[in-house]
Amino acid sequence: MFMRFFTELRQAKVPVTLKEYLMLMEGLDKMVIDRSVDDFYYLSRAALVKDEKNIDKFDQVFAHVFKGLERMGDDVTADIPAEWLKKLSDQFLTDEEKAQIEAMGGFEALMDALAKRIAEQKERHEKGDKAIGTGGTSPFGANGYHPEGIRIGQDKGRHGKAIKVWDKREYKNLDDQVELGTRNIKVALRRLRKWVRDGSPDELDMNGTIKGTSEKGYLDIQMRPERRNKISVLIFFDIGGSMDSHIKVCEELFSAARSEFKNMEFYYFHNCLYESVWKDNRRRHAEKLNTWDILHKFPHDYKVIFVGDATMSPYEITYPGGSVEHWNEEAGAVWMDRVANIYDHMIWLNPTAERHWDYTPSVGVMKQLVNDRMYPLTLAGLEKAMKELAR
């Protein structure tokens, strides 16, 4: 059964190794958990899942191998250790409810009855005390009540008494195949971290206090600076024109970046970087900031991120006067080259699907200017981008 669990995780593209599997087996052999489905779930997830994006895939495989009634046909108890489920009943049921179960013939009889009723029942059933359905007192089904039940197809518990929760999946939105959201973006951005302790000591150093007290023989309270992410980020957002259709994902990126990077500065530009940028789009023509001043203000250890679809006429990048909004004395490519020479770590995030990049010549030009460090604004693309910035 456990080997099947391991192989199905591999088939689901969860990157588990034999070393991790053996570590799980060692934990079970040394009885580090109680004989509980929940405890085994958390132990196996901790041992086998190394990345948050794979938690949902893990949940699906776990449900299939250890809990999946819908994919097991008539043989409902084949892969479910009955002693685990029995142990759960001992934890959550009152003595009166246990007596009711014993009157039915015990836990084994309950599971046997479930298998028979699945085979017999051909249609939906509501109310009642026998069939698998909803809202009744049968020990099988959903939205009803029975002291020891098997919940089938109900998204959450109502009485907290069901021994099995067949379809609980809490980490769907961490899967790298789903649509981006602020939470997903935060998970990806957390890869760009460099923890340091500097500044004034304003946090209790528990280990230092314990060590100092034991050495000196009296209470020796020690303080330390709070641990902070030292990474500094400079983000340039393309705004307007073709970027209007990407406003939602850019807002989510901005929100996630503000919460993850305490030392972050941002500016706006249109299509390509030129001699000026701005902070407020409502006053973009009246309150422009000199790009040279920005590049001299922030030191070279800043991580620079450009966010834009790079969709424009190639002349806007390669020629003076190519801008569609004003006369630029120097080509946009000159300014991009200056940024690349000042900052060692620079990337471009493109919200357009990568499969469409080859159809837009300007995307290829911009990708070359950023030394091929252009990534799609997807979860997988963000992870690659953060690894590049962290180098």
RABELVEN-V157333 format. One record per run of one state. SS is the DSSP state (h for helix, s for strand, l for the rest). FROM is the first residue (numbers start at 1). LEN is the number of residues. Records with the same first field share a line. If there is no record, write none. Layout:
SS->FROM-LEN + FROM-LEN
//
This chain:
l->1-1 + 12-6 + 30-7 + 49-3 + 68-14 + 93-2 + 105-2 + 121-5 + 127-6 + 135-5 + 143-7 + 152-12 + 166-6 + 175-7 + 190-5 + 198-5 + 205-1 + 217-6 + 225-2 + 230-2 + 239-2 + 261-2 + 270-6 + 279-2 + 284-4 + 298-5 + 308-7 + 319-13 + 343-3 + 351-3 + 360-1 + 370-4 + 377-2 + 391-1
h->2-10 + 18-12 + 37-12 + 52-16 + 82-11 + 95-10 + 107-14 + 172-3 + 182-8 + 206-11 + 241-20 + 281-3 + 291-7 + 315-4 + 332-11 + 354-6 + 361-9 + 379-12
s->126-1 + 133-2 + 140-3 + 150-2 + 164-2 + 195-3 + 203-2 + 223-2 + 227-3 + 232-7 + 263-7 + 276-3 + 288-3 + 303-5 + 346-5 + 374-3
//
